[in-house]
Amino acid sequence: MRTVFWENNELKMIDQRVLPVRFEILAYRGHKEVAAAITDMVVRGAPAIGAAAAFGLALAGYESASSLTSGLLADLQTASATLKAARPTAVNLAWAVDRLMAAASTVSAERSADEIRQLVLDEAQKLADEDVEINKRMAEHGAALINDGDTIIHHCNTGALATVDWGTALGVIRTAHEQGKKIHVFVDETRPRLQGARLTAWELEQYGIPYEIISDNTAGYFLKAGKVQKCFVGSDRTAANGDVANKIGTYMLALAAFDNGVPFYPVVPTSTIDLSLAHGDLIPIEERNPQEVLGLEFEGQRVAPINAKARNIAFDVTPNKLVTGIVTENGVAYPPFEVNLIKVVKQ
């Protein structure tokens, strides 16, 4: 089943907030509801967010009451701003919305409003279908980097749940497993929302891949002890120089891997590579509600004092010097990333 899909004139998405306790599918008929679902992390992962936003824009087209192409395009433009504001770091969101707006605007003079509505929906479906194919191509390139017997550290969730289907970094691991390689995965919990412990562990169980959950601050121990051969992570935005923005905690994992000579590979569709940004310091970093940190409980009781304050940074940026190679659907890019990322994007 796809994480994000169109059915009966509705956008349907797996509710990732309730996994692994419950498996639920939610339906959406309005773009503002989709934007709220992205913000609330019903759907998460850069490729899945992009597809959700694309279908959200298609919903906006059907919400518009305008019978004129110009009026419809104006309504779509307003909706695109709402969707793009839902989460700022994941570049796939803006990329997907801009792609659909460009397609609609290019043919606007030749098509009726209803034809534009259908065109936007068709383009959203095409984008979703392409995501699955791209992920499988990335998985083949990345799986070639995994040896039989490897133990891999994985951060956050980058599997089918983070995409339309298959996955990025976890898709690489899944493909290596299906190739018959005997692998083991250390799954970072990924605080504070525990995407690793909740989602990645759940996916690995579906695939029959051996794994163990570790606290985020345990990774350095296993890397130093020589228990890990590779690190695979995702990316929500990668700058032109190879700096990688990913779920908070990725930078610390990369530092520990680099210090212990363990290869560190982000798995990144080219849609997530932002060549307009020269380096990672230019990537907007989302800060979320502190309650996600303060609301954590231990043994049924709140952890933090009732008057405590918190900071909840959602992403960090790993400098390119810590990155061994970047896996894309067009192959693996190695340093110098300023040169080689352009090559894989332009293919």
C-alpha positions as CSV (number, residue, x, y, z in Angstrom):
1,M,0.0,0.0,0.0
2,R,1.2,3.5,-0.8
3,T,1.7,6.0,2.0
4,V,0.0,8.8,0.0
5,F,-2.6,8.0,-2.7
6,W,-5.7,9.4,-4.5
7,E,-8.9,7.5,-4.3
8,N,-12.6,8.4,-4.8
9,N,-11.7,12.1,-5.3
10,E,-9.9,12.2,-2.0
11,L,-6.3,12.3,-0.8
12,K,-5.7,9.4,1.5
13,M,-2.7,9.0,3.8
14,I,-1.5,6.6,6.4
15,D,-1.6,8.3,9.8
16,Q,2.0,8.0,10.9
17,R,1.3,9.5,14.3
18,V,-0.5,6.4,15.6
19,L,1.9,3.7,14.3
20,P,2.8,1.1,15.4
21,V,-0.1,0.7,17.8
22,R,-2.7,1.3,15.1
23,F,-2.8,1.3,11.3
24,E,-5.2,4.0,10.1
25,I,-5.8,5.7,6.8
26,L,-7.2,9.3,6.8
27,A,-9.0,11.0,3.9
28,Y,-8.7,14.7,2.9
29,R,-10.9,16.8,0.7
30,G,-9.4,20.3,1.2
31,H,-5.9,21.7,0.7
32,K,-5.9,23.5,4.1
33,E,-6.5,20.1,5.8
34,V,-3.6,18.7,3.9
35,A,-1.4,21.5,5.0
36,A,-2.4,21.0,8.6
37,A,-1.7,17.2,8.2
38,I,1.8,18.0,6.9
39,T,2.5,20.3,9.8
40,D,1.1,17.8,12.4
41,M,3.2,15.0,10.8
42,V,0.3,12.8,9.8
43,V,2.6,12.5,6.8
44,R,6.4,13.0,7.0
45,G,9.5,12.4,5.0
46,A,10.5,14.8,2.2
47,P,9.2,12.7,-0.7
48,A,5.9,11.8,1.0
49,I,5.4,15.5,1.9
50,G,6.0,16.5,-1.7
51,A,3.4,14.0,-3.0
52,A,0.9,15.0,-0.3
53,A,1.3,18.7,-1.2
54,A,0.9,17.9,-4.9
55,F,-2.4,16.1,-4.3
56,G,-3.3,19.0,-1.9
57,L,-3.0,21.4,-4.8
58,A,-5.2,19.2,-6.9
59,L,-7.8,19.3,-4.1
60,A,-7.5,23.1,-4.2
61,G,-8.3,23.1,-7.9
62,Y,-11.6,21.3,-7.2
63,E,-12.3,23.6,-4.2
64,S,-12.1,26.6,-6.5
65,A,-15.5,27.9,-7.6
66,S,-14.0,29.8,-10.6
67,S,-15.1,28.9,-14.1
68,L,-12.4,31.1,-15.5
69,T,-8.8,29.8,-16.0
70,S,-7.4,33.0,-14.6
71,G,-9.5,32.8,-11.5
72,L,-8.6,29.1,-11.0
73,L,-4.9,29.9,-11.4
74,A,-5.2,32.7,-8.8
75,D,-6.9,30.3,-6.3
76,L,-4.2,27.7,-7.0
77,Q,-1.5,30.3,-6.3
78,T,-3.0,31.1,-3.0
79,A,-3.3,27.4,-2.1
80,S,0.3,26.8,-3.1
81,A,1.5,29.5,-0.6
82,T,-0.5,27.7,2.2
83,L,0.9,24.3,1.4
84,K,4.5,25.5,1.0
85,A,4.3,27.2,4.5
86,A,3.4,23.9,6.2
87,R,7.0,22.8,6.7
88,P,9.9,24.9,5.5
89,T,13.0,22.6,5.5
90,A,11.8,19.8,3.2
91,V,12.5,21.2,-0.3
92,N,10.3,18.5,-2.0
93,L,7.2,20.3,-0.7
94,A,7.9,23.5,-2.6
95,W,9.4,21.6,-5.5
96,A,6.3,19.6,-6.0
97,V,3.9,22.5,-5.7
98,D,6.0,24.7,-8.1
99,R,6.2,21.8,-10.6
100,L,2.4,21.6,-10.7
101,M,1.9,25.4,-10.9
102,A,4.4,25.6,-13.8
103,A,2.5,22.8,-15.7
104,A,-0.8,24.6,-15.2
105,S,0.5,28.0,-16.1
106,T,2.3,26.8,-19.2
107,V,-0.9,25.6,-20.8
108,S,-3.4,28.0,-19.2
109,A,-4.1,30.0,-22.4
110,E,-5.1,26.8,-24.2
111,R,-7.2,25.0,-21.6
112,S,-10.5,25.5,-19.8
113,A,-10.6,25.7,-16.0
114,D,-11.9,22.1,-15.8
115,E,-9.1,20.9,-18.1
116,I,-6.6,22.7,-15.8
117,R,-8.1,20.9,-12.8
118,Q,-7.6,17.6,-14.4
119,L,-4.1,18.5,-15.6
120,V,-3.0,19.3,-12.0
121,L,-4.4,16.0,-10.7
122,D,-2.7,14.1,-13.5
123,E,0.6,15.8,-12.8
124,A,0.3,15.0,-9.1
125,Q,-0.3,11.4,-9.9
126,K,2.6,11.3,-12.2
127,L,4.8,12.8,-9.6
128,A,3.7,10.1,-7.1
129,D,4.3,7.3,-9.6
130,E,7.8,8.7,-10.4
131,D,8.7,8.8,-6.7
132,V,8.3,5.0,-6.5
133,E,10.4,4.4,-9.6
134,I,13.1,6.8,-8.4
135,N,13.3,5.2,-5.0
136,K,13.8,1.7,-6.6
137,R,16.6,3.1,-8.8
138,M,18.3,4.7,-5.7
139,A,17.9,1.5,-3.8
140,E,19.9,-0.5,-6.4
141,H,22.8,2.0,-6.4
142,G,22.9,2.1,-2.6
143,A,22.5,-1.6,-2.1
144,A,25.8,-2.1,-4.1
145,L,27.6,-0.3,-1.2
146,I,26.4,-2.9,1.3
147,N,28.4,-6.0,1.9
148,D,27.0,-9.4,3.1
149,G,27.3,-9.4,6.9
150,D,27.2,-5.6,7.3
151,T,25.7,-3.9,10.4
152,I,24.2,-0.6,9.5
153,I,23.1,2.4,11.7
154,H,20.0,4.1,10.4
155,H,18.6,7.4,11.7
156,C,14.9,8.5,11.7
157,N,12.6,6.9,9.2
158,T,13.3,6.8,5.5
159,G,11.3,3.8,4.3
160,A,8.0,3.4,2.4
161,L,6.4,5.6,5.1
162,A,8.7,8.5,4.2
163,T,8.0,8.3,0.5
164,V,5.1,7.3,-1.7
165,D,6.5,3.7,-1.6
166,W,9.7,1.8,-1.1
167,G,11.9,4.4,0.6
168,T,15.2,6.2,0.4
169,A,17.9,5.0,2.9
170,L,15.7,2.3,4.3
171,G,14.8,1.3,0.7
172,V,18.5,0.7,0.2
173,I,18.6,-1.5,3.2
174,R,15.4,-3.3,2.1
175,T,16.9,-4.0,-1.4
176,A,20.2,-5.3,0.0
177,H,18.1,-7.7,2.2
178,E,16.0,-8.8,-0.8
179,Q,19.3,-9.5,-2.7
180,G,20.1,-12.1,0.0
181,K,22.7,-10.1,1.9
182,K,22.7,-10.9,5.6
183,I,22.5,-7.5,7.3
184,H,21.7,-6.2,10.7
185,V,20.3,-2.7,11.5
186,F,20.8,-0.5,14.6
187,V,17.8,1.7,14.7
188,D,18.3,5.1,16.3
189,E,15.2,5.9,18.4
190,T,15.3,9.5,16.9
191,R,14.0,11.7,19.6
192,P,11.8,13.5,20.4
193,R,9.1,12.0,18.1
194,L,10.8,8.5,18.0
195,Q,10.4,8.0,14.2
196,G,13.1,5.3,14.4
197,A,11.6,3.3,17.3
198,R,8.0,3.7,16.1
199,L,8.2,3.7,12.3
200,T,11.5,2.2,11.1
201,A,11.3,-0.7,13.5
202,W,7.7,-1.4,12.4
203,E,8.8,-1.4,8.7
204,L,11.8,-3.6,9.3
205,E,9.5,-6.1,11.0
206,Q,7.3,-6.1,7.9
207,Y,10.4,-6.9,5.7
208,G,11.9,-9.5,8.1
209,I,15.1,-7.6,8.5
210,P,17.0,-8.2,11.8
211,Y,17.3,-5.0,13.9
212,E,17.8,-3.6,17.4
213,I,16.6,-0.2,18.6
214,I,19.3,1.9,20.3
215,S,19.0,5.3,22.0
216,D,20.4,8.1,19.8
217,N,23.4,8.6,22.2
218,T,24.4,5.0,21.9
219,A,25.5,5.2,18.2
220,G,29.0,6.5,19.1
221,Y,29.7,3.5,21.4
222,F,28.9,1.0,18.6
223,L,30.9,2.9,16.0
224,K,34.0,3.2,18.3
225,A,33.6,-0.5,19.2
226,G,33.9,-1.5,15.5
227,K,30.3,-3.0,15.5
228,V,29.1,-0.9,12.6
229,Q,30.2,-1.0,8.9
230,K,28.0,1.7,7.3
231,C,25.6,4.5,8.1
232,F,22.7,5.3,5.9
233,V,20.4,8.3,6.4
234,G,17.9,10.4,4.4
235,S,17.8,14.1,3.6
236,D,15.1,16.8,3.6
237,R,17.3,19.2,1.7
238,T,20.9,18.9,0.3
239,A,22.8,22.0,-0.7
240,A,24.8,22.4,-3.9
241,N,28.1,21.7,-1.9
242,G,26.8,18.5,-0.4
243,D,25.8,19.8,3.0
244,V,22.9,17.7,4.1
245,A,19.9,18.8,6.2
246,N,18.2,15.9,7.9
247,K,16.4,14.9,11.1
248,I,18.0,16.3,14.2
249,G,20.7,14.1,15.5
250,T,22.1,13.2,12.0
251,Y,25.1,15.6,12.5
252,M,26.2,13.9,15.7
253,L,25.9,10.5,14.0
254,A,28.0,11.8,11.1
255,L,30.7,13.2,13.5
256,A,31.0,9.8,15.3
257,A,31.1,7.9,12.0
258,F,33.8,10.2,10.6
259,D,35.9,9.9,13.7
260,N,35.8,6.2,13.5
261,G,36.3,5.8,9.7
262,V,32.8,4.4,9.1
263,P,31.3,5.4,5.7
264,F,28.3,7.8,5.9
265,Y,25.8,7.8,3.0
266,P,22.8,10.1,2.7
267,V,20.3,8.7,0.2
268,V,18.8,11.6,-1.7
269,P,16.5,11.8,-4.7
270,T,17.7,14.6,-7.0
271,S,14.4,16.5,-6.2
272,T,15.8,17.0,-2.7
273,I,19.1,18.5,-4.0
274,D,18.7,22.3,-3.9
275,L,21.3,23.7,-6.3
276,S,20.1,27.2,-5.6
277,L,21.7,27.1,-2.1
278,A,25.5,27.2,-2.1
279,H,25.9,25.7,1.3
280,G,23.9,24.3,4.2
281,D,23.9,27.4,6.4
282,L,21.3,28.8,3.9
283,I,18.8,26.0,4.5
284,P,15.8,27.1,6.6
285,I,15.6,25.0,9.8
286,E,12.2,24.3,11.3
287,E,11.7,24.7,15.0
288,R,8.7,22.8,16.3
289,N,6.4,23.1,19.3
290,P,8.5,22.6,22.6
291,Q,5.7,20.4,23.9
292,E,7.0,17.6,21.7
293,V,10.0,17.6,24.0
294,L,8.3,18.6,27.3
295,G,5.5,16.1,26.9
296,L,7.7,13.0,27.0
297,E,6.9,10.6,29.8
298,F,8.9,7.9,31.6
299,E,7.2,5.1,33.4
300,G,3.9,6.9,33.1
301,Q,5.1,10.2,34.5
302,R,6.1,13.5,32.9
303,V,9.9,13.8,32.6
304,A,10.4,17.5,32.8
305,P,9.4,19.9,35.6
306,I,6.1,21.5,35.0
307,N,7.6,24.9,34.5
308,A,10.4,23.8,32.3
309,K,11.1,25.3,28.9
310,A,12.6,23.6,25.8
311,R,13.9,24.1,22.3
312,N,12.7,21.7,19.6
313,I,14.9,22.0,16.5
314,A,13.6,19.6,13.9
315,F,16.7,19.3,11.6
316,D,20.4,19.8,11.6
317,V,23.0,20.2,8.8
318,T,25.8,17.7,8.3
319,P,28.8,19.4,6.6
320,N,30.0,17.8,3.4
321,K,33.4,16.9,4.8
322,L,31.6,14.2,6.9
323,V,29.8,12.7,3.9
324,T,31.4,9.7,2.1
325,G,29.0,9.8,-0.8
326,I,25.5,10.8,-1.7
327,V,23.3,8.1,-3.3
328,T,20.8,9.4,-5.9
329,E,18.6,7.7,-8.5
330,N,21.3,8.7,-11.1
331,G,24.2,7.1,-9.2
332,V,26.4,7.8,-6.2
333,A,28.0,11.3,-6.1
334,Y,31.4,11.6,-4.4
335,P,33.5,14.6,-3.5
336,P,33.9,17.2,-4.9
337,F,30.2,17.5,-4.4
338,E,30.1,21.0,-6.0
339,V,31.0,19.4,-9.3
340,N,29.4,15.9,-9.0
341,L,26.0,16.9,-7.6
342,I,25.4,19.0,-10.6
343,K,26.2,16.0,-12.9
344,V,23.7,13.7,-11.2
345,V,21.0,16.4,-11.1
346,K,21.4,17.3,-14.8
347,Q,21.3,13.7,-16.0
